Amino acid sequence: MSNQKNWVADPFEFNDPFEFSLIDKYYHNNKGKIEHFEKEHLERIKSIEDEISEFGVVCYSSDYINNLLWAHYADNHKGMCLVFDVPEEKVPSLYKVSYSKKFPLVGITKESENYKEIIPVVTTKSIDWSYEEEYREVFIMKNMLNDYPGELTEIIFGCRTPFDDIQIVRDIAISKNKDIKISKMHIAQNQYQLMKGTTGNNMEIPKFWKLKNLKM
């Protein structure tokens, strides 16, 4: 956060073993019959697989309140969520993830461009993950830092984030943007839901934020 950059991750290290999978041996034609790829297309698929192995992604979501996202990607609610205001000209570089029951199929014609074929592969996941409402920024390199997609406007802490961590991150954030919004998730009363509370003054963190699993 102090350098205003995101980490471009290696998807092959993600918790989903199916990342960057594509149909690579045979496919079902329009009549539902199995068609095996010819040698030329198999070679092309191998070329795409070799190229795609170097790709990296930064993952985003349009849903900051989902309990599973906090559990899976925010250190069991002890982490935080960064909220960005993405400028219009930057939006086309963020790909909405498609959710499917089948791997994507790359083009059969040799005239197809590898990069255009790769984008659907790196932005398709199992339908089981559809609750994530994910968007991806795609790079031809990985394990590196890259600029934020827009202005960092808000930091939302998890319901279990240690108070000391909140204060440290808050201090770094306001040194970059004194008007940044500071929020924290809390457990809703009598429901399996999270709700967000925002401090009216980011210079003062409410003392009750020290309490873990506080129901609001």
N, C-alpha and C positions, 0 to 999 in steps of 0.2 A: 504493500500500500504506500509506503513512504516514497517509492520510486514511480508511483502512478502507472504501474504495468501489471498485466496478467501473465500467468504462466501458461505457455502453450504445451499441453500435455500429450503424452504418448498413449493413444487409445488402447494399445495392446496391453497396457498395465491397468486398465479399468476393471471394475468388478463384473462386467458383462463379457463372457468369453466369446460371444458372437460378434464383437465389434469388427467392422470393416469386412464382413462376410459377403460373398457374392456367389451366384450360381456359376459353378466352374467345371462341371462334368457333363451334365445333360439338362434338358428343360422339357416342359410339356407344351406341345404346340396348341393351336386353337381348338383342335379336336380332342385334346386331353391325352394324346399319345406322346410317349417319350421320344425325344429327338436328341441324338448324340451330336456334340459339336465336331466339326471337321478339324483336321490338324491345324489349319491356318488360324482358326478362331481360338483353339486351345493355346496356341503360341501367343496370341494377342492377349488372352486372359492372363497368362503367366507374366507378360510384360506389365500389365496393369497391376497385378498383385505385387510385383517387385517395386513398382513406382509408389504404390499406395502405402507400402510399409514405412515410407519416410514421412508420411503426412502427420500433422498434429492438429489438435483442435482446442478451442476454448468453448466451454459449455455454459449456456445460460438457460434460464427458465422464466416464463411469464407469470409463474405462480410462487409467490414468496411465503405463502401461508400453509403450504402442504406439509403435514406432519411427517410423511415418509421422506420428503426431501431433506428436512432438518435432521432426521435420524440417520440417513444414508450419507449425506454430503457435508454435514456441519458438525462432525464429531459428537454424534448423539446429543444434539441441541446445545453443545458447549461452544460452537463456532459462531459464525456471523454470515450475513447475506449482504452483498454489495449491490446497490441499486444505481443503474446508469440511465442518464438521459441521452439517448442515441440520436444524433442529428440525422435528418432525412437522407442526406447523401451517403451516410454510412449504412443505412438499412439494407440495401441490396447485398451487402457482404455478409449478412447474417441469414443463414439458411434454416428454415423451419424443418425440424426433424419429421420424417414420415414414419409411421408405425405400421408394420405389416406382419403377416403370418409367414411370408416367404422371403428368401434372400432376393435382392435386386438382380436383374439380368442386364449385363452390359451389351452394347450394340454388336450386331453380328457383322456389319460391313466394315471392311478395313479402313474406309475413309473416315470413320468416326474418330473424333479427337479424344485422346486419353483423358484429359482433364475434365471434359464435359461428362465423360462416362464415370469418372471417379466420384464426382459430387454426389450423385444418388447413393453410391455405395457408402460413403462416409457420413451420410445424413439419413440413413434408414436403420431402424432398430425394431426389435420384436414388439408386437402389439402389447405385450405385458408391461412395457415401460411407458405407455401412453399418458399415464398420470403425471409424468414429469413436465409436459408442455415445453419440451426443450427446443432451443435454437442453438446453432453452432456457427462459430467462426472458424474457417478452414484455412490451414497453412500448408505449404509444401515442405516445411521443416518442423521439427518438434524439439521439446526440451530446451526452450528458450523463453525469454521475456518479450512481450509485445504491448504496445500502448493500449490503454483502455479504449473501448469502442465509442465512448462519449464521456460526458462529465459525470463524475461520481457525486450523486446528489443526496444519498442516504445510506446509512449503515444500520442494519437491523441485527441485533444480537439475539442469540437463542435463549430459551427460558432457563437454561442451565449455565450460561456463560459466566465464568467467575468475575466478580466485581472488579478485581484488579486488572483483568484483561480488558474490561470495558473502558476503564479509565485510561489505560495505556493507548489503546486504539483511538479513543476519542481525542486524546491530546495530539496524536499524529494527524488525525483527520482534520481537526480545526486549524492546524498549522498550515494546511494546504487550502482549506476553504472554511472560513469562519462561519459561513451560513449553512454548512452541511447539516442535514437532519439526522438526529440520533434517536433510534427506536429500539424496542426490546419486545420479544415475544413472551406471552404469558399463557397459562392454561385457562381455558374458559371454565366458568362455573357450570358443573353438572353436565358437561358435554365433552366428547372426545375431539376437541377442537383447540386450535391456537388462536390467539387474538393479539393484535399489535398495540403497544402503547408507546407514545412519543413524548419525549421531554420537551417542554416549552422553551427551555433555555439550555442549549447544548454545553454551556459552561458549567452547569450544575447537574450532576447525575442524581436522580432520586435515590435516597438511602434504601428504600424498600426494594430496589433492584438487586440488593445483596441477597435477597431471599430466593432460594431455588424452588422451582415448581410452584411458585405463588399462583393461586387461583384468583382471577379478576372477574 
